[in-house]
Amino acid sequence: MSNGRTAGLVVAVACTGAAVAQQLLLMSGCGGVLPGWQPWPFLLLAAPAWWWARGRWRPVERSGLGVRRLRAIPGPVYGIAVLALAAGVWAWLQPYEPYIGHEEAVYANKARAWADGTPAAGWGTYRPPGLPALGRVALAVHDDVGALRMTGLVLVLFTLTVTYLLAARWTTPRRGAVVALVVLSGLGFLRRVPEFLNDIGATGLLLLVVWLLTRAQEVRRSWSLPLAAGVAVVAFYLRYGVVGNLVAIAAAAVVAYGPGAWWRVRRRLAVAGLVLAAGLLPHFVYATEVTGSPLGLVLSATERANRVYVGDGLVYYLAIFPYRLAGDLGAVVMTAGLVLAARRRDARRRFLGLASVLVFVVLGLATDGEPRFVFLPVVLLTVLGVETLARWRTALAAVAGLAVLTVGGTAQVVAHGAMPDSVRQSASTVPVARAVGVAVAEGGGGPCLVVTGYEPETGWYSGCDAVTYGQYRGAPEGTRVTLVLYERGRLQPGRAELTRLIGHHEPTVRRIPTAGSLGTATLITWR
């Protein structure tokens, strides 16, 4: 047995050293030697080896190994440092993705439409108004992509602050900082940090809902429930997709605390229901006008999921859990969180663990799978995991140190592994869209419509309305219509369909070579 634990210690040290080495490799910009700039999950091998060899390294744990000096620094200082690191990573990544992407452009177009009346290309009624409203404020300050991306940064800092404060309240301020740092280090999370999207901001609001529900059970005569309902309404208008999260949270709360516990606070629960109903009433009225059903817009958003069959999202989450969700380090911490939730009997930890599992199940059945849809369970399991690892001070300090390295390494993975594909596509769509905008201006302005497989971003950079070929149903008289075909584009018509679209018009044809992945663009224009 002693020889086995010694061998385990050797494996643990070797795998941990390899994990550190590859993060240093990534940070130095040499991650190209790794396939696809993707680090190997060495820590997933090291973690069980460390556990098996725990008898060998516990004497080091008792010595403190310099941890006392780290404990002398106030916890809030660590929290502020994490926020500063997040802002620095956001700024560093911006030049690597200078053009606004597909999903970003949808919300950006709506924000600009509210600002100056420019058509909201790509917008659908099934999308929530919260992010465009924030974007409208940003564009009033400065009319460019940077202002919108800055709004995204505010949402990131908000969510990391909530993560820190809640984890600090449930554990300690230092552990809260480690939680926020580990969340930031995950590839799924960090990939969305530079963008103008609503997923991260909605996660912060959902975390507040979770905290307020725990407070409703743990603090006598607390009016946290009505406040939780108000926060849930705000989260809904920011992202309709939080409905699945809220259903999972509510189910987990009933199971973890028991129906009797909620019956005892039934009056405050009734008030919370009234707040929720009042907050959602405008949406229900609008949805009924647009779709004929109060739930029409939410169901429409679900129906647009890119799933092949019901449950393929759940299969996806099972396939990527936990490594592809949160990276090597985050995977170890999340797994430790699941173990804690399964072993501990107290209601709060049971609630957090059960809510995490149910979010994966509900969203996996309701929609397609994407890491950005499940940031909430990633955060909750990270909180539980850090609490588990905090039993060993040296282990917690090691996790914090690895997380700092991983943030730097993951930022390089995002910059050189995840972003180049979208940038190469933008190198085709952006110059073409700008050329369309210039042509419209030189032609005297007026209404313009672009038909393309890349409608939101083309709409943003051209200033025109834009639809897909499948959506095109003609245009009002006097509208300048431009069909954009790429050498290697998507969702484009064949020759016969193209002839039908042009019809009796006598178009002008222009070809624009691009350096992007889509190749040469052909512009077919008529008025």
C-alpha positions as CSV (number, residue, x, y, z in Angstrom):
1,M,0.0,0.0,0.0
2,S,2.8,2.4,0.9
3,N,4.5,1.7,-2.5
4,G,1.1,2.3,-4.2
5,R,0.7,5.7,-2.5
6,T,4.3,6.6,-3.4
7,A,3.6,5.8,-7.0
8,G,0.4,7.8,-6.8
9,L,2.3,10.8,-5.5
10,V,4.8,10.4,-8.4
11,V,1.9,10.4,-10.9
12,A,0.2,13.3,-9.2
13,V,3.4,15.5,-9.3
14,A,4.2,14.5,-12.9
15,C,0.7,15.3,-14.2
16,T,0.4,18.5,-12.2
17,G,3.8,19.6,-13.5
18,A,2.7,18.8,-17.1
19,A,-0.5,20.8,-16.6
20,V,1.6,23.8,-15.3
21,A,4.1,23.4,-18.2
22,Q,1.4,23.5,-20.9
23,Q,-0.2,26.6,-19.3
24,L,3.1,28.3,-19.3
25,L,3.5,27.2,-22.9
26,L,0.2,28.7,-23.8
27,M,0.9,31.9,-22.0
28,S,4.2,32.4,-23.9
29,G,2.3,32.2,-27.1
30,C,3.7,28.8,-28.1
31,G,0.5,26.9,-27.8
32,G,0.5,26.1,-31.5
33,V,2.5,22.9,-30.7
34,L,-0.7,21.6,-29.0
35,P,-3.4,20.3,-31.4
36,G,-5.9,23.1,-32.0
37,W,-4.3,25.2,-29.1
38,Q,-6.1,22.8,-26.7
39,P,-4.4,21.8,-23.5
40,W,-4.5,18.2,-22.4
41,P,-6.6,17.4,-19.3
42,F,-3.6,16.4,-17.1
43,L,-5.3,17.6,-13.9
44,L,-8.1,15.1,-14.4
45,L,-5.4,12.5,-14.0
46,A,-3.6,14.3,-11.2
47,A,-6.6,14.8,-9.0
48,P,-7.4,11.2,-8.2
49,A,-3.6,10.5,-7.9
50,W,-3.3,13.3,-5.3
51,W,-6.2,11.9,-3.4
52,W,-4.7,8.4,-3.4
53,A,-1.4,9.7,-2.2
54,R,-2.9,12.1,0.4
55,G,-1.0,10.3,3.2
56,R,2.3,11.3,1.6
57,W,1.6,15.0,1.1
58,R,-0.4,15.8,4.3
59,P,2.8,16.6,6.3
60,V,3.5,19.3,3.7
61,E,-0.1,20.5,4.3
62,R,0.5,20.8,8.0
63,S,3.6,22.9,7.5
64,G,1.5,25.6,5.7
65,L,4.0,26.0,2.9
66,G,3.8,29.8,2.9
67,V,0.0,29.8,3.0
68,R,0.0,31.9,6.2
69,R,1.5,34.9,4.2
70,L,-1.2,34.6,1.7
71,R,-3.9,34.6,4.4
72,A,-2.5,37.8,5.7
73,I,-3.8,39.6,2.7
74,P,-7.5,40.7,3.1
75,G,-10.0,38.7,1.1
76,P,-11.6,41.7,-0.7
77,V,-8.2,42.6,-2.1
78,Y,-8.2,39.2,-3.9
79,G,-11.7,39.8,-5.2
80,I,-10.7,43.2,-6.6
81,A,-7.7,41.6,-8.2
82,V,-9.9,39.1,-10.0
83,L,-12.1,41.9,-11.4
84,A,-9.0,43.8,-12.6
85,L,-7.7,40.6,-14.2
86,A,-11.0,40.1,-16.0
87,A,-10.9,43.7,-17.3
88,G,-7.3,43.3,-18.4
89,V,-8.1,40.0,-20.3
90,W,-11.2,41.7,-21.9
91,A,-9.0,44.6,-23.2
92,W,-6.2,42.2,-24.4
93,L,-8.6,40.1,-26.4
94,Q,-10.4,42.9,-28.2
95,P,-7.8,43.3,-31.0
96,Y,-8.1,39.5,-31.7
97,E,-11.8,39.8,-32.5
98,P,-12.2,43.4,-33.8
99,Y,-15.4,42.8,-35.8
100,I,-18.8,42.2,-34.3
101,G,-20.0,38.7,-34.6
102,H,-23.3,37.1,-35.8
103,E,-25.1,37.0,-32.4
104,E,-23.6,40.3,-31.3
105,A,-24.8,42.0,-34.4
106,V,-28.4,41.0,-33.9
107,Y,-28.6,42.8,-30.6
108,A,-26.4,45.7,-31.8
109,N,-28.7,46.3,-34.8
110,K,-31.7,46.5,-32.6
111,A,-29.9,49.0,-30.3
112,R,-28.9,51.1,-33.3
113,A,-32.5,50.9,-34.6
114,W,-33.8,52.4,-31.4
115,A,-31.0,55.1,-31.5
116,D,-31.3,56.4,-35.1
117,G,-33.9,54.3,-37.0
118,T,-31.4,52.1,-38.9
119,P,-33.1,48.8,-39.8
120,A,-32.7,46.0,-37.2
121,A,-31.2,43.4,-39.5
122,G,-31.6,39.9,-38.2
123,W,-33.9,40.8,-35.3
124,G,-36.8,38.6,-34.4
125,T,-39.6,39.1,-32.0
126,Y,-38.6,36.0,-30.1
127,R,-35.5,37.8,-28.9
128,P,-35.5,39.7,-25.5
129,P,-35.2,43.5,-25.4
130,G,-32.9,43.8,-22.4
131,L,-29.5,43.7,-24.1
132,P,-30.5,46.1,-26.9
133,A,-31.8,48.5,-24.3
134,L,-28.4,48.5,-22.6
135,G,-26.8,48.9,-26.1
136,R,-29.0,51.9,-26.8
137,V,-27.6,53.6,-23.8
138,A,-24.0,52.7,-24.8
139,L,-24.5,54.0,-28.3
140,A,-25.8,57.3,-26.9
141,V,-22.4,57.6,-25.2
142,H,-20.3,56.6,-28.2
143,D,-21.6,55.2,-31.5
144,D,-19.2,52.3,-32.2
145,V,-18.6,48.6,-31.5
146,G,-16.3,49.5,-28.6
147,A,-19.2,51.0,-26.6
148,L,-21.2,47.9,-27.1
149,R,-18.4,45.7,-26.1
150,M,-17.8,47.9,-23.0
151,T,-21.4,47.1,-22.0
152,G,-20.5,43.4,-22.2
153,L,-17.5,44.1,-19.9
154,V,-19.9,45.7,-17.4
155,L,-22.1,42.6,-17.4
156,V,-19.0,40.4,-17.0
157,L,-17.8,42.4,-14.0
158,F,-21.3,42.4,-12.5
159,T,-21.5,38.6,-12.7
160,L,-18.0,38.1,-11.3
161,T,-18.8,40.5,-8.5
162,V,-22.0,38.6,-7.7
163,T,-20.1,35.3,-7.8
164,Y,-17.4,36.6,-5.5
165,L,-19.9,38.1,-3.0
166,L,-22.1,35.1,-2.9
167,A,-19.3,32.7,-2.6
168,A,-17.7,34.9,0.1
169,R,-20.9,34.9,2.1
170,W,-21.4,31.1,1.8
171,T,-17.7,30.4,2.5
172,T,-15.0,33.1,3.1
173,P,-13.9,36.1,1.1
174,R,-10.6,34.4,0.0
175,R,-12.5,31.3,-1.1
176,G,-14.9,33.6,-2.9
177,A,-12.1,35.1,-4.9
178,V,-10.8,31.7,-5.8
179,V,-14.3,30.8,-7.1
180,A,-14.5,33.8,-9.3
181,L,-10.9,33.2,-10.5
182,V,-11.7,29.6,-11.4
183,V,-14.9,30.6,-13.2
184,L,-12.9,33.2,-15.2
185,S,-10.3,30.6,-16.2
186,G,-12.8,28.3,-17.9
187,L,-12.7,28.3,-21.7
188,G,-16.5,28.3,-22.0
189,F,-16.8,31.5,-19.9
190,L,-13.7,33.3,-21.1
191,R,-14.6,32.8,-24.7
192,R,-17.7,35.0,-24.2
193,V,-16.0,37.7,-22.0
194,P,-15.0,39.9,-25.0
195,E,-18.4,39.9,-26.6
196,F,-21.7,41.9,-26.5
197,L,-23.9,39.1,-25.4
198,N,-26.5,38.5,-22.6
199,D,-25.5,35.1,-21.3
200,I,-23.0,36.2,-18.7
201,G,-25.1,39.0,-17.4
202,A,-28.1,36.8,-17.1
203,T,-26.0,34.3,-15.0
204,G,-25.3,37.0,-12.5
205,L,-29.0,37.7,-12.1
206,L,-29.8,34.0,-11.7
207,L,-27.1,33.8,-9.0
208,L,-28.9,36.5,-7.1
209,V,-32.2,34.6,-7.4
210,V,-30.5,31.5,-6.0
211,W,-29.0,33.5,-3.1
212,L,-32.3,35.1,-2.3
213,L,-34.0,31.8,-2.2
214,T,-31.5,30.4,0.3
215,R,-31.9,33.6,2.3
216,A,-35.7,33.2,2.4
217,Q,-35.1,29.9,4.2
218,E,-32.2,30.8,6.3
219,V,-33.2,34.3,7.6
220,R,-36.4,34.6,9.7
221,R,-39.0,37.0,8.3
222,S,-36.9,37.8,5.3
223,W,-38.7,39.4,2.3
224,S,-36.2,37.9,-0.1
225,L,-38.8,36.0,-2.1
226,P,-40.5,39.1,-3.6
227,L,-37.1,40.5,-4.4
228,A,-36.1,37.2,-6.0
229,A,-39.2,37.5,-8.2
230,G,-38.2,41.0,-9.2
231,V,-34.7,39.9,-10.1
232,A,-36.1,36.9,-12.1
233,V,-38.2,39.3,-14.1
234,V,-35.1,41.4,-15.0
235,A,-33.2,38.3,-15.9
236,F,-36.1,37.2,-18.2
237,Y,-36.1,40.5,-20.1
238,L,-32.4,40.2,-20.5
239,R,-32.5,36.6,-21.8
240,Y,-35.7,34.6,-22.4
241,G,-33.7,31.4,-22.0
242,V,-33.5,31.9,-18.3
243,V,-36.9,30.3,-18.1
244,G,-35.4,26.8,-18.1
245,N,-32.9,27.8,-15.4
246,L,-35.7,29.3,-13.2
247,V,-37.8,26.1,-13.6
248,A,-34.8,24.0,-12.5
249,I,-34.0,26.4,-9.6
250,A,-37.6,26.3,-8.4
251,A,-37.8,22.5,-8.6
252,A,-34.5,22.1,-6.8
253,A,-35.7,24.5,-4.0
254,V,-38.9,22.5,-3.4
255,V,-37.0,19.2,-3.3
256,A,-34.0,20.4,-1.2
257,Y,-35.9,22.4,1.4
258,G,-39.2,20.4,1.2
259,P,-42.7,21.7,0.4
260,G,-43.4,22.3,4.1
261,A,-40.6,24.9,4.3
262,W,-42.2,26.9,1.5
263,W,-45.7,26.5,2.9
264,R,-44.5,28.2,6.1
265,V,-43.6,31.3,4.0
266,R,-46.7,31.1,1.8
267,R,-47.6,34.8,2.3
268,R,-44.3,36.0,1.0
269,L,-44.4,33.4,-1.7
270,A,-47.8,34.8,-2.8
271,V,-46.4,38.3,-2.9
272,A,-43.5,37.0,-5.0
273,G,-46.0,35.5,-7.3
274,L,-47.8,38.8,-7.7
275,V,-44.5,40.6,-8.4
276,L,-43.6,37.9,-11.0
277,A,-47.0,38.2,-12.7
278,A,-47.0,42.0,-12.7
279,G,-43.5,42.1,-14.1
280,L,-44.3,39.6,-16.9
281,L,-47.7,41.1,-17.8
282,P,-46.3,43.5,-20.5
283,H,-44.5,40.5,-22.1
284,F,-47.6,38.4,-22.1
285,V,-49.7,41.2,-23.6
286,Y,-47.1,41.7,-26.4
287,A,-46.6,38.0,-27.0
288,T,-50.4,37.6,-27.4
289,E,-50.5,40.4,-29.9
290,V,-47.7,39.0,-31.9
291,T,-48.3,35.3,-31.7
292,G,-51.8,34.8,-30.3
293,S,-50.5,33.2,-27.1
294,P,-48.9,34.6,-23.9
295,L,-46.2,31.9,-24.2
296,G,-45.8,32.3,-27.9
297,L,-42.5,34.1,-27.9
298,V,-40.8,31.8,-25.4
299,L,-42.0,28.8,-27.3
300,S,-40.9,30.3,-30.5
301,A,-37.4,30.8,-29.1
302,T,-37.3,27.2,-28.0
303,E,-38.5,26.0,-31.4
304,R,-35.6,27.8,-33.1
305,A,-33.0,25.7,-31.2
306,N,-30.6,23.9,-33.6
307,R,-31.3,20.5,-32.1
308,V,-31.5,17.3,-34.2
309,Y,-33.8,15.5,-31.7
310,V,-35.3,16.2,-28.3
311,G,-32.5,15.6,-25.8
312,D,-29.5,16.1,-28.0
313,G,-28.6,19.1,-25.9
314,L,-28.4,16.8,-22.8
315,V,-26.3,14.3,-24.8
316,Y,-24.0,17.2,-25.7
317,Y,-23.6,18.4,-22.1
318,L,-22.9,14.8,-20.9
319,A,-20.2,14.6,-23.6
320,I,-18.5,17.8,-22.7
321,F,-18.9,17.6,-18.9
322,P,-16.8,18.8,-17.2
323,Y,-13.6,19.4,-19.1
324,R,-15.0,21.2,-22.2
325,L,-17.3,23.3,-20.0
326,A,-14.7,24.8,-17.6
327,G,-11.3,23.6,-18.7
328,D,-8.9,21.3,-16.9
329,L,-8.8,23.0,-13.6
330,G,-12.5,23.9,-13.6
331,A,-13.4,20.3,-14.3
332,V,-11.6,19.1,-11.2
333,V,-13.2,21.8,-9.0
334,M,-16.7,21.1,-10.4
335,T,-16.3,17.4,-9.9
336,A,-15.3,18.0,-6.3
337,G,-18.4,20.2,-6.0
338,L,-20.6,17.3,-7.2
339,V,-19.1,15.0,-4.6
340,L,-19.8,17.5,-1.8
341,A,-23.4,18.0,-2.9
342,A,-23.9,14.3,-3.0
343,R,-22.3,13.7,0.5
344,R,-23.5,16.6,2.6
345,R,-26.9,16.6,4.1
346,D,-27.5,20.3,4.7
347,A,-30.3,21.8,2.6
348,R,-28.3,24.7,1.0
349,R,-25.6,22.5,-0.5
350,R,-28.2,20.0,-1.6
351,F,-30.1,22.8,-3.2
352,L,-27.1,24.2,-5.1
353,G,-26.0,20.7,-6.3
354,L,-29.5,19.7,-7.3
355,A,-30.2,23.0,-9.1
356,S,-26.9,22.5,-11.1
357,V,-27.9,19.0,-12.2
358,L,-31.5,20.0,-13.1
359,V,-30.3,23.0,-15.2
360,F,-28.4,20.6,-17.4
361,V,-31.4,18.3,-17.7
362,V,-34.0,20.9,-18.3
363,L,-32.0,22.9,-20.9
364,G,-30.6,19.8,-22.4
365,L,-34.2,18.6,-23.1
366,A,-35.6,22.0,-24.1
367,T,-32.9,23.3,-26.5
368,D,-29.6,22.6,-28.2
369,G,-26.4,22.5,-26.1
370,E,-24.0,25.4,-25.8
371,P,-21.5,26.1,-23.0
372,R,-22.8,29.7,-22.7
373,F,-26.3,28.4,-21.8
374,V,-25.1,26.6,-18.6
375,F,-22.9,29.1,-16.9
376,L,-25.1,29.0,-13.8
377,P,-24.4,25.3,-12.9
378,V,-20.7,25.9,-13.7
379,V,-20.6,28.7,-11.1
380,L,-22.6,26.8,-8.4
381,L,-20.5,23.6,-8.7
382,T,-17.4,25.7,-8.6
383,V,-18.6,27.2,-5.3
384,L,-19.2,23.8,-3.9
385,G,-15.9,22.5,-5.3
386,V,-13.8,25.2,-3.8
387,E,-15.5,24.6,-0.4
388,T,-14.5,21.0,-0.7
389,L,-10.9,21.7,-1.5
390,A,-10.6,24.4,1.2
391,R,-10.3,21.6,3.7
392,W,-6.6,21.5,2.6
393,R,-5.1,25.0,2.7
394,T,-2.2,24.1,0.4
395,A,-4.6,22.6,-2.1
396,L,-6.7,25.8,-2.2
397,A,-3.6,27.9,-2.6
398,A,-2.5,25.6,-5.4
399,V,-5.9,25.9,-7.1
400,A,-5.6,29.7,-6.9
401,G,-2.1,29.7,-8.4
402,L,-3.1,27.3,-11.2
403,A,-6.2,29.4,-11.9
404,V,-4.1,32.5,-12.5
405,L,-1.9,30.6,-14.9
406,T,-5.0,29.1,-16.6
407,V,-6.6,32.5,-17.1
408,G,-3.5,33.5,-19.1
409,G,-3.3,30.2,-21.0
410,T,-7.1,30.2,-21.7
411,A,-6.9,33.8,-23.0
412,Q,-4.3,32.6,-25.5
413,V,-6.5,29.7,-26.5
414,V,-9.4,32.0,-27.1
415,A,-7.2,34.5,-29.1
416,H,-5.4,31.9,-31.2
417,G,-7.6,28.8,-31.2
418,A,-11.3,30.0,-30.9
419,M,-11.3,33.5,-32.5
420,P,-9.4,33.1,-35.8
421,D,-12.3,31.3,-37.6
422,S,-14.8,34.1,-36.9
423,V,-12.1,36.7,-37.8
424,R,-11.4,34.9,-41.1
425,Q,-15.1,35.0,-42.0
426,S,-15.4,38.7,-41.0
427,A,-12.4,39.4,-43.3
428,S,-14.9,38.6,-46.1
429,T,-18.2,39.9,-44.8
430,V,-17.1,43.2,-43.3
431,P,-15.4,44.7,-46.4
432,V,-18.3,43.6,-48.6
433,A,-20.9,45.1,-46.2
434,R,-18.9,48.3,-46.1
435,A,-18.7,48.4,-49.9
436,V,-22.5,48.1,-50.0
437,G,-22.9,51.0,-47.6
438,V,-20.5,53.1,-49.6
439,A,-22.4,52.3,-52.8
440,V,-25.7,53.3,-51.2
441,A,-24.3,56.6,-50.0
442,E,-22.8,57.4,-53.4
443,G,-26.1,56.5,-55.1
444,G,-27.9,59.1,-53.1
445,G,-28.9,57.1,-50.1
446,G,-32.5,55.8,-49.6
447,P,-33.8,52.5,-48.3
448,C,-31.5,49.5,-49.0
449,L,-31.8,45.7,-48.5
450,V,-29.1,43.1,-48.6
451,V,-29.9,39.4,-49.2
452,T,-27.1,37.2,-47.8
453,G,-26.4,34.2,-45.6
454,Y,-24.7,36.6,-43.1
455,E,-27.5,39.1,-42.5
456,P,-26.9,40.5,-39.0
457,E,-23.3,41.5,-39.4
458,T,-23.9,42.6,-43.0
459,G,-26.7,44.8,-41.7
460,W,-24.5,46.3,-39.0
461,Y,-21.6,47.2,-41.3
462,S,-23.6,48.3,-44.3
463,G,-26.4,50.3,-42.5
464,C,-29.0,48.5,-44.6
465,D,-31.7,46.0,-43.7
466,A,-30.6,42.4,-44.4
467,V,-32.4,39.1,-44.7
468,T,-31.5,35.6,-45.7
469,Y,-32.4,34.1,-49.1
470,G,-35.0,32.0,-47.4
471,Q,-36.6,35.2,-45.8
472,Y,-36.5,37.3,-49.0
473,R,-40.0,38.1,-50.3
474,G,-39.2,41.1,-52.5
475,A,-38.8,44.8,-51.5
476,P,-40.8,48.0,-51.7
477,E,-40.5,50.1,-54.8
478,G,-37.4,52.3,-54.8
479,T,-35.4,50.0,-52.4
480,R,-31.9,49.3,-53.5
481,V,-31.6,45.5,-53.4
482,T,-28.2,43.7,-53.3
483,L,-27.8,40.0,-53.5
484,V,-24.5,38.9,-52.0
485,L,-23.0,35.6,-53.1
486,Y,-19.7,34.3,-51.7
487,E,-17.4,31.8,-53.4
488,R,-17.6,29.6,-50.3
489,G,-20.7,31.0,-48.7
490,R,-23.6,29.4,-46.8
491,L,-27.4,29.3,-47.4
492,Q,-27.0,30.5,-51.0
493,P,-29.4,29.9,-54.0
494,G,-28.6,27.7,-57.0
495,R,-28.6,29.1,-60.5
496,A,-32.3,28.5,-61.1
497,E,-33.3,30.0,-57.8
498,L,-31.1,33.0,-58.5
499,T,-32.7,33.6,-61.9
500,R,-36.1,33.6,-60.2
501,L,-35.0,36.1,-57.6
502,I,-33.7,38.5,-60.2
503,G,-36.8,38.2,-62.2
504,H,-37.4,41.1,-64.7
505,H,-34.9,43.4,-63.0
506,E,-31.8,44.5,-64.9
507,P,-29.1,44.3,-62.2
508,T,-25.5,45.5,-62.1
509,V,-23.0,42.8,-61.2
510,R,-19.8,43.6,-59.2
511,R,-17.2,41.2,-57.8
512,I,-15.1,42.0,-54.7
513,P,-12.1,39.8,-53.9
514,T,-11.7,39.3,-50.2
515,A,-8.9,38.0,-48.0
516,G,-11.4,36.1,-45.8
517,S,-12.4,32.5,-45.7
518,L,-15.5,33.0,-47.9
519,G,-13.5,34.1,-50.9
520,T,-14.6,36.4,-53.7
521,A,-18.0,38.0,-53.3
522,T,-20.4,38.7,-56.2
523,L,-22.9,41.6,-55.7
524,I,-26.0,41.7,-57.8
525,T,-27.8,45.0,-57.4
526,W,-30.9,46.6,-58.7
527,R,-33.4,49.3,-57.6
